[in-house]
Amino acid sequence: MRDHKELPYIVIERESGGGLGAFILGALVGAGLGLIFAPKSGAETQEDLKGHARRLREAAEDSLRDVQDQLEDRLGEARDGAKEHIESVKSAVDAGVQAAREARDELEKKLETTKAVYRAGVDAAREVVTVGTDAEDVIEVVD
């Protein structure tokens, strides 16, 4: 004997217009029954609905203000962090520029000193050569 789980089954589907007509009919019937069995008059119900709508609007405005405040706070923090980062980068760049200037000044002084020593050596060599010494004497003076 077969188990009923193994038996084939058939699904029958009906194509309809999407049920829009049934939906509208149900909505109309529900609205009519709501008006008939309503515990309050129409004016009272309208006032209640206005009150609910007003409270809902106020709650939405409060939520919007809260979100705006939080966003402003986060943007302010991000702006302050960016300013601090920019200031630290500026101070690092300024320190680098100052160090480069000092190194350049030091190199210029060393270059001037080297040039002066070179000129003094050239002048001393010319003096030795013009005095009439021979090349061996010049080599001895340089050593």
Buried (B, 14 or more C-beta within 10 A) or exposed (E): EEEEEEEEEEEEEEEEEEEEEEEEEEEEEEEEEEEEEEEEEEEEBEEEEEEEEEEEEEEEEEEEEEEEEEEEEEEEEEEEEEEEEEEEEEEEEEEEEEEEEEEEEEEEEEEEEEEEEEEEEEEEEEEBEEEEEEEEEBEEEEE
